[in-house]
Amino acid sequence: MAPTLAQYLLPTLPSGTDQITVPVNIINDLLPEGAETVVLTLNNPCSCLNPQETLTILDYTP
């Protein structure tokens, strides 16, 4: 069974986990939209140096 959207948005990481993969599906719709961003934030970052990461999705130009 595929994970639900809530599991992607609010995953619980087991103790000692140092990485997680969060898929971001990008659909090329050929509409000029400019850059779009996705921000990933840890709610309880403990000792993480960077509790937030920003991904920038650039518009496809053929």
N, C-alpha and C positions, 0 to 999 in steps of 0.2 A: 504494500500500500504506500502511495506517495505521501510525503509529509504535507500537512496542511499549511495554509498561509500563517496561521498563528504560531506554528512551530518555527517558521522562519523568522517571524518578528520577535518572538519571546523565547528563544531556546535557552535551556538550562545546561550549562557546561559543567561536566564532572570536575571535581577537584584535580588539579594537576594538568588540565588541558591547556595546551599552549597555542592551539590554533583551531579554527573552525572554517569550513567552507560554506559561504552563503551564495547560492546561485542567483545571478541577476540576468534574466533573459531580455535581450535587446532585440526589438523588432524593427527591421528596416522598412519603414512605411513610405519612404521617398518624399515625405512632407518636410519642407524647410522649417526646422524648429529651433535651431541654435543648440547650444550646450545645455545638458540637463544634468542634475546632480542627485546622488544617492548618499545619504549620511548614515553611517552605522555607529551606534553609540552603546557602550557598555553601561548598564545601570549600576553595577556594583564592581567597579574596576579593580579593587584591591590595590595591588602595587603596580598596575600597568602604567607604563610611561605615556601611552597614548590611548586614552579611553574612547577616542572618537576618530573615525576615518571618513574622509569624503572621497567619493568616486565621481569623476566627471565623465559623462558620456558625450562624445562629440558627434555632431550631426554628420551623416554620411554625404560626401560630395562625390558624385561619379566623375 
